[in-house]
C-alpha cells in the first residue's frame, strides 16, 4: 500500500473532525481562519467559520472516499485540489462579507 493511499484518507478524516469543531471556535488569534477580516468582526468570524466548517466536512468526506480509488498520481492531485478549494473559498467569502458589510455602514 502506498503512502498516499493511507495519508490522503487520514487527512480527509482530519478535515471532517476539524470542520465539525470549526462551528464552536470563538474569535481568537491562535486557532481558526485568522485573517484580517475575520479578526475585525465577530459576525464575519462566525459566518466564515460556519461556511468553512461545512466545506471542510464535505471536502473531508470527498477526500476520504475518493482518493484511495483514484489511479496513480490522480489521488494526490485530487487531494491538492480539494485542499486549495478548502483554503481559498473561506478566505474569499470572508473578504466579500467584509466588503458587503463595510459598505452598508
N, CA, C and O atoms as CSV, one atom per row, in Angstrom:
chain,resi,resn,atom,element,x,y,z
A,1,UNK,N,N,0.850,-1.177,0.000
A,1,UNK,CA,C,0.000,0.000,0.000
A,1,UNK,C,C,0.895,1.241,0.000
A,1,UNK,O,O,1.831,1.343,0.794
A,2,UNK,N,N,0.600,2.170,-0.890
A,2,UNK,CA,C,1.423,3.370,-0.988
A,2,UNK,C,C,1.077,4.349,0.138
A,2,UNK,O,O,0.006,4.293,0.743
A,3,UNK,N,N,2.013,5.229,0.385
A,3,UNK,CA,C,1.854,6.235,1.432
A,3,UNK,C,C,0.612,7.083,1.197
A,3,UNK,O,O,-0.153,7.330,2.130
A,4,UNK,N,N,0.400,7.536,-0.045
A,4,UNK,CA,C,-0.738,8.409,-0.353
A,4,UNK,C,C,-2.077,7.715,-0.161
A,4,UNK,O,O,-3.056,8.366,0.206
A,5,UNK,N,N,-2.142,6.425,-0.398
A,5,UNK,CA,C,-3.408,5.702,-0.225
A,5,UNK,C,C,-3.810,5.647,1.247
A,5,UNK,O,O,-4.987,5.461,1.558
A,6,UNK,N,N,-2.857,5.804,2.146
A,6,UNK,CA,C,-3.152,5.854,3.574
A,6,UNK,C,C,-3.229,7.298,4.074
A,6,UNK,O,O,-4.124,7.642,4.846
A,7,UNK,N,N,-2.295,8.141,3.636
A,7,UNK,CA,C,-2.207,9.524,4.109
A,7,UNK,C,C,-3.428,10.348,3.712
A,7,UNK,O,O,-4.004,11.039,4.553
A,8,UNK,N,N,-3.827,10.286,2.455
A,8,UNK,CA,C,-4.937,11.116,1.976
A,8,UNK,C,C,-6.241,10.847,2.729
A,8,UNK,O,O,-6.885,11.803,3.161
A,9,UNK,N,N,-6.661,9.583,2.908
A,9,UNK,CA,C,-7.888,9.356,3.685
A,9,UNK,C,C,-7.759,9.804,5.147
A,9,UNK,O,O,-8.729,10.290,5.730
A,10,UNK,N,N,-6.576,9.646,5.739
A,10,UNK,CA,C,-6.392,10.118,7.112
A,10,UNK,C,C,-6.519,11.636,7.188
A,10,UNK,O,O,-7.091,12.166,8.141
A,11,UNK,N,N,-5.994,12.326,6.198
A,11,UNK,CA,C,-6.146,13.784,6.150
A,11,UNK,C,C,-7.612,14.155,5.923
A,11,UNK,O,O,-8.093,15.152,6.462
A,12,UNK,N,N,-8.316,13.357,5.130
A,12,UNK,CA,C,-9.746,13.586,4.938
A,12,UNK,C,C,-10.497,13.496,6.258
A,12,UNK,O,O,-11.374,14.314,6.535
A,13,UNK,N,N,-10.156,12.507,7.068
A,13,UNK,CA,C,-10.777,12.366,8.387
A,13,UNK,C,C,-10.430,13.567,9.263
A,13,UNK,O,O,-11.277,14.061,10.006
A,14,UNK,N,N,-9.186,14.036,9.176
A,14,UNK,CA,C,-8.792,15.244,9.909
A,14,UNK,C,C,-9.670,16.428,9.511
A,14,UNK,O,O,-10.131,17.173,10.376
A,15,UNK,N,N,-9.908,16.609,8.205
A,15,UNK,CA,C,-10.737,17.725,7.743
A,15,UNK,C,C,-12.177,17.590,8.248
A,15,UNK,O,O,-12.809,18.592,8.580
A,16,UNK,N,N,-12.695,16.372,8.308
A,16,UNK,CA,C,-14.047,16.160,8.828
A,16,UNK,C,C,-14.117,16.581,10.296
A,16,UNK,O,O,-15.030,17.304,10.693
A,17,UNK,N,N,-13.162,16.133,11.093
A,17,UNK,CA,C,-13.143,16.473,12.524
A,17,UNK,C,C,-12.944,17.976,12.714
A,17,UNK,O,O,-13.665,18.606,13.488
A,18,UNK,N,N,-11.968,18.550,12.010
A,18,UNK,CA,C,-11.697,19.988,12.143
A,18,UNK,C,C,-12.896,20.816,11.685
A,18,UNK,O,O,-13.217,21.838,12.292
A,19,UNK,N,N,-13.553,20.377,10.621
A,19,UNK,CA,C,-14.733,21.086,10.137
A,19,UNK,C,C,-15.851,21.091,11.158
A,19,UNK,O,O,-16.539,22.098,11.326
A,20,UNK,N,N,-16.038,19.972,11.840
A,20,UNK,CA,C,-17.060,19.911,12.890
A,20,UNK,C,C,-16.709,20.802,14.077
A,20,UNK,O,O,-17.598,21.388,14.695
A,21,UNK,N,N,-15.443,20.907,14.394
A,21,UNK,CA,C,-15.016,21.750,15.513
A,21,UNK,C,C,-15.066,23.237,15.172
A,21,UNK,O,O,-15.164,24.076,16.068
A,22,UNK,N,N,-15.001,23.565,13.897
A,22,UNK,CA,C,-14.950,24.962,13.475
A,22,UNK,C,C,-16.185,25.756,13.886
A,22,UNK,O,O,-16.098,26.966,14.092
A,23,UNK,N,N,-17.321,25.098,14.006
A,23,UNK,CA,C,-18.558,25.791,14.375
A,23,UNK,C,C,-18.462,26.441,15.752
A,23,UNK,O,O,-19.092,27.470,15.998
A,24,UNK,N,N,-17.687,25.853,16.640
A,24,UNK,CA,C,-17.660,26.300,18.034
A,24,UNK,C,C,-16.473,27.179,18.388
A,24,UNK,O,O,-16.347,27.598,19.538
A,25,UNK,N,N,-15.608,27.467,17.443
A,25,UNK,CA,C,-14.418,28.264,17.742
A,25,UNK,C,C,-14.815,29.724,17.923
A,25,UNK,O,O,-15.430,30.332,17.047
A,26,UNK,N,N,-14.455,30.264,19.062
A,26,UNK,CA,C,-14.692,31.687,19.325
A,26,UNK,C,C,-13.549,32.497,18.703
A,26,UNK,O,O,-12.450,31.972,18.523
A,27,UNK,N,N,-13.797,33.759,18.377
A,27,UNK,CA,C,-12.733,34.588,17.800
A,27,UNK,C,C,-11.494,34.626,18.700
A,27,UNK,O,O,-11.592,34.882,19.901
A,28,UNK,N,N,-10.329,34.368,18.099
A,28,UNK,CA,C,-9.065,34.374,18.826
A,28,UNK,C,C,-7.922,34.538,17.833
A,28,UNK,O,O,-8.143,34.551,16.623
A,29,UNK,N,N,-6.718,34.660,18.337
A,29,UNK,CA,C,-5.551,34.862,17.474
A,29,UNK,C,C,-4.732,33.587,17.295
A,29,UNK,O,O,-3.634,33.648,16.742
A,30,UNK,N,N,-5.230,32.428,17.746
A,30,UNK,CA,C,-4.428,31.214,17.722
A,30,UNK,C,C,-4.994,30.098,16.852
A,30,UNK,O,O,-4.233,29.397,16.185
A,31,UNK,N,N,-6.318,29.917,16.844
A,31,UNK,CA,C,-6.934,28.790,16.151
A,31,UNK,C,C,-8.062,29.297,15.264
A,31,UNK,O,O,-8.841,30.158,15.672
A,32,UNK,N,N,-8.147,28.768,14.060
A,32,UNK,CA,C,-9.238,29.120,13.162
A,32,UNK,C,C,-8.742,29.812,11.906
A,32,UNK,O,O,-7.544,29.841,11.627
A,33,UNK,N,N,-9.670,30.361,11.161
A,33,UNK,CA,C,-9.352,31.094,9.934
A,33,UNK,C,C,-9.037,32.521,10.366
A,33,UNK,O,O,-9.925,33.367,10.469
A,34,UNK,N,N,-7.765,32.767,10.613
A,34,UNK,CA,C,-7.315,34.032,11.186
A,34,UNK,C,C,-6.772,34.942,10.092
A,34,UNK,O,O,-5.578,34.937,9.790
A,35,UNK,N,N,-7.652,35.701,9.522
A,35,UNK,CA,C,-7.263,36.690,8.519
A,35,UNK,C,C,-7.797,38.039,8.996
A,35,UNK,O,O,-8.667,38.070,9.865
A,36,UNK,N,N,-7.309,39.140,8.461
A,36,UNK,CA,C,-7.704,40.454,8.998
A,36,UNK,C,C,-9.213,40.664,9.087
A,36,UNK,O,O,-9.691,41.272,10.044
A,37,UNK,N,N,-9.959,40.179,8.121
A,37,UNK,CA,C,-11.400,40.434,8.081
A,37,UNK,C,C,-12.151,39.647,9.138
A,37,UNK,O,O,-13.127,40.147,9.698
A,38,UNK,N,N,-11.718,38.430,9.424
A,38,UNK,CA,C,-12.405,37.655,10.464
A,38,UNK,C,C,-12.034,38.160,11.849
A,38,UNK,O,O,-12.853,38.112,12.767
A,39,UNK,N,N,-10.813,38.640,12.009
A,39,UNK,CA,C,-10.387,39.141,13.312
A,39,UNK,C,C,-11.017,40.492,13.640
A,39,UNK,O,O,-11.113,40.866,14.809
A,40,UNK,N,N,-11.441,41.215,12.623
A,40,UNK,CA,C,-12.025,42.540,12.830
A,40,UNK,C,C,-13.485,42.475,13.272
A,40,UNK,O,O,-13.952,43.352,13.999
A,41,UNK,N,N,-14.202,41.446,12.840
A,41,UNK,CA,C,-15.640,41.388,13.098
A,41,UNK,C,C,-16.044,40.000,13.586
A,41,UNK,O,O,-15.721,38.989,12.964
A,42,UNK,N,N,-16.751,39.972,14.704
A,42,UNK,CA,C,-17.226,38.689,15.229
A,42,UNK,C,C,-18.255,38.051,14.296
A,42,UNK,O,O,-18.295,36.828,14.163
A,43,UNK,N,N,-19.086,38.869,13.653
A,43,UNK,CA,C,-20.055,38.335,12.692
A,43,UNK,C,C,-19.345,37.696,11.502
A,43,UNK,O,O,-19.741,36.626,11.041
A,44,UNK,N,N,-18.303,38.348,11.010
A,44,UNK,CA,C,-17.522,37.804,9.902
A,44,UNK,C,C,-16.857,36.497,10.332
A,44,UNK,O,O,-16.860,35.522,9.581
A,45,UNK,N,N,-16.294,36.475,11.527
A,45,UNK,CA,C,-15.656,35.264,12.056
A,45,UNK,C,C,-16.662,34.110,12.062
A,45,UNK,O,O,-16.382,33.018,11.568
A,46,UNK,N,N,-17.838,34.378,12.632
A,46,UNK,CA,C,-18.858,33.335,12.759
A,46,UNK,C,C,-19.313,32.836,11.389
A,46,UNK,O,O,-19.385,31.628,11.162
A,47,UNK,N,N,-19.622,33.760,10.477
A,47,UNK,CA,C,-20.100,33.372,9.144
A,47,UNK,C,C,-19.031,32.598,8.379
A,47,UNK,O,O,-19.327,31.592,7.734
A,48,UNK,N,N,-17.794,33.068,8.453
A,48,UNK,CA,C,-16.703,32.400,7.739
A,48,UNK,C,C,-16.458,31.008,8.297
A,48,UNK,O,O,-16.230,30.071,7.532
A,49,UNK,N,N,-16.502,30.855,9.610
A,49,UNK,CA,C,-16.259,29.543,10.210
A,49,UNK,C,C,-17.421,28.579,9.996
A,49,UNK,O,O,-17.209,27.368,9.928
A,50,UNK,N,N,-18.635,29.091,9.890
A,50,UNK,CA,C,-19.764,28.211,9.563
A,50,UNK,C,C,-19.616,27.687,8.134
A,50,UNK,O,O,-19.788,26.494,7.884
A,51,UNK,N,N,-19.300,28.579,7.205
A,51,UNK,CA,C,-19.084,28.130,5.827
A,51,UNK,C,C,-17.879,27.201,5.751
A,51,UNK,O,O,-17.946,26.132,5.145
A,52,UNK,N,N,-16.777,27.615,6.370
A,52,UNK,CA,C,-15.568,26.792,6.357
A,52,UNK,C,C,-15.803,25.421,6.961
A,52,UNK,O,O,-15.310,24.421,6.439
A,53,UNK,N,N,-16.549,25.364,8.052
A,53,UNK,CA,C,-16.844,24.080,8.683
A,53,UNK,C,C,-17.607,23.151,7.757
A,53,UNK,O,O,-17.281,21.969,7.645
A,54,UNK,N,N,-18.625,23.687,7.092
A,54,UNK,CA,C,-19.395,22.867,6.142
A,54,UNK,C,C,-18.512,22.390,4.994
A,54,UNK,O,O,-18.546,21.218,4.619
A,55,UNK,N,N,-17.720,23.308,4.442
A,55,UNK,CA,C,-16.845,22.938,3.328
A,55,UNK,C,C,-15.822,21.893,3.745
A,55,UNK,O,O,-15.567,20.945,3.002
A,56,UNK,N,N,-15.233,22.055,4.925
A,56,UNK,CA,C,-14.215,21.114,5.376
A,56,UNK,C,C,-14.802,19.721,5.601
A,56,UNK,O,O,-14.143,18.721,5.315
A,57,UNK,N,N,-16.025,19.644,6.105
A,57,UNK,CA,C,-16.653,18.328,6.277
A,57,UNK,C,C,-16.907,17.693,4.911
A,57,UNK,O,O,-16.580,16.525,4.700
A,58,UNK,N,N,-17.484,18.448,3.991
A,58,UNK,CA,C,-17.752,17.920,2.646
A,58,UNK,C,C,-16.447,17.537,1.955
A,58,UNK,O,O,-16.341,16.457,1.374
A,59,UNK,N,N,-15.458,18.420,2.019
A,59,UNK,CA,C,-14.160,18.128,1.407
A,59,UNK,C,C,-13.496,16.921,2.040
A,59,UNK,O,O,-12.899,16.098,1.345
A,60,UNK,N,N,-13.599,16.811,3.362
A,60,UNK,CA,C,-13.017,15.662,4.052
A,60,UNK,C,C,-13.655,14.353,3.635
A,60,UNK,O,O,-12.965,13.349,3.453
A,61,UNK,N,N,-14.970,14.359,3.484
A,61,UNK,CA,C,-15.668,13.147,3.023
A,61,UNK,C,C,-15.212,12.795,1.608
A,61,UNK,O,O,-14.914,11.635,1.322
A,62,UNK,N,N,-15.158,13.794,0.722
A,62,UNK,CA,C,-14.708,13.537,-0.657
A,62,UNK,C,C,-13.288,12.983,-0.688
A,62,UNK,O,O,-13.006,12.024,-1.405
A,63,UNK,N,N,-12.398,13.587,0.089
A,63,UNK,CA,C,-11.005,13.122,0.129
A,63,UNK,C,C,-10.935,11.700,0.661
A,63,UNK,O,O,-10.241,10.856,0.094
A,64,UNK,N,N,-11.652,11.428,1.749
A,64,UNK,CA,C,-11.611,10.103,2.371
A,64,UNK,C,C,-12.164,9.024,1.450
A,64,UNK,O,O,-11.608,7.929,1.367
A,65,UNK,N,N,-13.250,9.330,0.764
A,65,UNK,CA,C,-13.916,8.326,-0.068
A,65,UNK,C,C,-13.238,8.172,-1.425
A,65,UNK,O,O,-13.085,7.051,-1.910
A,66,UNK,N,N,-12.834,9.267,-2.040
A,66,UNK,CA,C,-12.369,9.221,-3.431
A,66,UNK,C,C,-10.890,8.889,-3.607
A,66,UNK,O,O,-10.537,8.117,-4.498
A,67,UNK,N,N,-10.023,9.456,-2.773
A,67,UNK,CA,C,-8.587,9.323,-3.060
A,67,UNK,C,C,-8.055,7.892,-3.051
A,67,UNK,O,O,-7.153,7.600,-3.836
A,68,UNK,N,N,-8.556,6.981,-2.214
A,68,UNK,CA,C,-7.996,5.625,-2.269
A,68,UNK,C,C,-8.279,4.897,-3.585
A,68,UNK,O,O,-7.579,3.944,-3.930
A,69,UNK,N,N,-9.291,5.337,-4.313
A,69,UNK,CA,C,-9.697,4.623,-5.517
A,69,UNK,C,C,-9.219,5.272,-6.809
A,69,UNK,O,O,-9.406,4.710,-7.889
A,70,UNK,N,N,-8.607,6.441,-6.712
A,70,UNK,CA,C,-8.109,7.105,-7.917
A,70,UNK,C,C,-6.760,6.512,-8.295
A,70,UNK,O,O,-5.922,6.272,-7.426
A,71,UNK,N,N,-6.545,6.274,-9.582
A,71,UNK,CA,C,-5.313,5.604,-10.013
A,71,UNK,C,C,-4.097,6.530,-9.994
A,71,UNK,O,O,-4.217,7.735,-10.215
A,72,UNK,N,N,-2.935,5.955,-9.728
A,72,UNK,CA,C,-1.662,6.671,-9.831
A,72,UNK,C,C,-1.626,7.951,-9.024
A,72,UNK,O,O,-2.017,7.997,-7.858
A,73,UNK,N,N,-1.142,8.989,-9.685
A,73,UNK,CA,C,-0.999,10.288,-9.023
A,73,UNK,C,C,-2.302,11.073,-8.961
A,73,UNK,O,O,-2.346,12.151,-8.366
A,74,UNK,N,N,-3.344,10.557,-9.555
A,74,UNK,CA,C,-4.628,11.265,-9.572
A,74,UNK,C,C,-5.152,11.534,-8.166
A,74,UNK,O,O,-5.745,12.584,-7.916
A,75,UNK,N,N,-4.939,10.597,-7.251
A,75,UNK,CA,C,-5.379,10.790,-5.874
A,75,UNK,C,C,-4.690,11.976,-5.220
A,75,UNK,O,O,-5.320,12.756,-4.506
A,76,UNK,N,N,-3.399,12.108,-5.467
A,76,UNK,CA,C,-2.651,13.239,-4.925
A,76,UNK,C,C,-3.096,14.556,-5.522
A,76,UNK,O,O,-3.208,15.559,-4.817
A,77,UNK,N,N,-3.352,14.554,-6.830
A,77,UNK,CA,C,-3.829,15.778,-7.484
A,77,UNK,C,C,-5.215,16.166,-6.972
A,77,UNK,O,O,-5.496,17.342,-6.741
A,78,UNK,N,N,-6.072,15.167,-6.797
A,78,UNK,CA,C,-7.413,15.423,-6.269
A,78,UNK,C,C,-7.323,15.989,-4.855
A,78,UNK,O,O,-8.022,16.942,-4.512
A,79,UNK,N,N,-6.456,15.392,-4.040
A,79,UNK,CA,C,-6.254,15.866,-2.673
A,79,UNK,C,C,-5.798,17.322,-2.663
A,79,UNK,O,O,-6.345,18.138,-1.921
A,80,UNK,N,N,-4.808,17.651,-3.474
A,80,UNK,CA,C,-4.283,19.022,-3.505
A,80,UNK,C,C,-5.339,20.009,-4.005
A,80,UNK,O,O,-5.434,21.124,-3.491
A,81,UNK,N,N,-6.126,19.612,-4.994
A,81,UNK,CA,C,-7.193,20.487,-5.496
A,81,UNK,C,C,-8.223,20.753,-4.397
A,81,UNK,O,O,-8.673,21.885,-4.224
A,82,UNK,N,N,-8.590,19.716,-3.664
A,82,UNK,CA,C,-9.550,19.886,-2.564
A,82,UNK,C,C,-8.994,20.813,-1.490
A,82,UNK,O,O,-9.702,21.701,-1.014
A,83,UNK,N,N,-7.742,20.620,-1.104
A,83,UNK,CA,C,-7.133,21.457,-0.069
A,83,UNK,C,C,-7.085,22.913,-0.522
A,83,UNK,O,O,-7.338,23.820,0.271
A,84,UNK,N,N,-6.765,23.137,-1.781
A,84,UNK,CA,C,-6.732,24.502,-2.315
A,84,UNK,C,C,-8.118,25.149,-2.225
A,84,UNK,O,O,-8.247,26.301,-1.813
A,85,UNK,N,N,-9.135,24.405,-2.610
A,85,UNK,CA,C,-10.510,24.916,-2.529
A,85,UNK,C,C,-10.901,25.172,-1.074
A,85,UNK,O,O,-11.503,26.200,-0.764
A,86,UNK,N,N,-10.560,24.238,-0.177
A,86,UNK,CA,C,-10.911,24.382,1.236
A,86,UNK,C,C,-10.205,25.569,1.884
A,86,UNK,O,O,-10.705,26.126,2.861
A,87,UNK,N,N,-9.065,25.955,1.360
A,87,UNK,CA,C,-8.338,27.110,1.897
A,87,UNK,C,C,-8.836,28.419,1.301
A,87,UNK,O,O,-9.029,29.396,2.024
A,88,UNK,N,N,-9.045,28.445,-0.010
A,88,UNK,CA,C,-9.338,29.712,-0.687
A,88,UNK,C,C,-10.791,30.169,-0.569
A,88,UNK,O,O,-11.045,31.366,-0.435
A,89,UNK,N,N,-11.735,29.256,-0.617
A,89,UNK,CA,C,-13.149,29.654,-0.596
A,89,UNK,C,C,-13.512,30.399,0.698
A,89,UNK,O,O,-14.145,31.451,0.612
A,90,UNK,N,N,-13.145,29.909,1.891
A,90,UNK,CA,C,-13.470,30.688,3.097
A,90,UNK,C,C,-12.780,32.058,3.138
A,90,UNK,O,O,-13.355,33.023,3.643
A,91,UNK,N,N,-11.571,32.148,2.618
A,91,UNK,CA,C,-10.867,33.434,2.587
A,91,UNK,C,C,-11.598,34.408,1.670
A,91,UNK,O,O,-11.815,35.563,2.034
A,92,UNK,N,N,-11.976,33.945,0.489
A,92,UNK,CA,C,-12.700,34.816,-0.440
A,92,UNK,C,C,-14.059,35.209,0.142
A,92,UNK,O,O,-14.478,36.360,0.023
A,93,UNK,N,N,-14.740,34.261,0.764
A,93,UNK,CA,C,-16.037,34.541,1.382
A,93,UNK,C,C,-15.895,35.609,2.465
A,93,UNK,O,O,-16.707,36.531,2.544
A,94,UNK,N,N,-14.872,35.484,3.289
A,94,UNK,CA,C,-14.650,36.450,4.355
A,94,UNK,C,C,-14.404,37.847,3.801
A,94,UNK,O,O,-14.903,38.832,4.346
A,95,UNK,N,N,-13.643,37.935,2.728
A,95,UNK,CA,C,-13.367,39.234,2.110
A,95,UNK,C,C,-14.649,39.852,1.552
A,95,UNK,O,O,-14.910,41.038,1.754
A,96,UNK,N,N,-15.443,39.048,0.853
A,96,UNK,CA,C,-16.704,39.542,0.288
A,96,UNK,C,C,-17.647,39.969,1.417
A,96,UNK,O,O,-18.298,41.009,1.320
A,97,UNK,N,N,-17.720,39.182,2.470
A,97,UNK,CA,C,-18.551,39.514,3.632
A,97,UNK,C,C,-18.102,40.841,4.235
A,97,UNK,O,O,-18.931,41.683,4.580
A,98,UNK,N,N,-16.797,41.026,4.361
A,98,UNK,CA,C,-16.238,42.269,4.898
A,98,UNK,C,C,-16.616,43.460,4.028
A,98,UNK,O,O,-17.078,44.482,4.535
A,99,UNK,N,N,-16.419,43.330,2.717
A,99,UNK,CA,C,-16.733,44.431,1.793
A,99,UNK,C,C,-18.227,44.758,1.821
A,99,UNK,O,O,-18.614,45.927,1.837
A,100,UNK,N,N,-19.051,43.729,1.826
A,100,UNK,CA,C,-20.503,43.925,1.810
A,100,UNK,C,C,-20.970,44.650,3.072
A,100,UNK,O,O,-21.778,45.576,2.992
A,101,UNK,N,N,-20.477,44.241,4.210
A,101,UNK,CA,C,-20.911,44.843,5.473
A,101,UNK,C,C,-20.260,46.192,5.737
A,101,UNK,O,O,-20.832,47.024,6.441
A,102,UNK,N,N,-19.093,46.419,5.192
A,102,UNK,CA,C,-18.446,47.721,5.346
A,102,UNK,C,C,-19.185,48.778,4.544
A,102,UNK,O,O,-19.335,49.914,4.995
A,103,UNK,N,N,-19.649,48.408,3.349
A,103,UNK,CA,C,-20.346,49.377,2.503
A,103,UNK,C,C,-21.754,49.679,3.015
A,103,UNK,O,O,-22.334,50.706,2.662
A,104,UNK,N,N,-22.306,48.791,3.845
A,104,UNK,CA,C,-23.661,49.022,4.355
A,104,UNK,C,C,-23.672,49.873,5.621
A,104,UNK,O,O,-24.743,50.208,6.127
A,105,UNK,N,N,-22.507,50.223,6.135
A,105,UNK,CA,C,-22.452,51.049,7.358
A,105,UNK,C,C,-22.775,52.489,7.086
A,105,UNK,O,O,-22.771,53.307,8.005
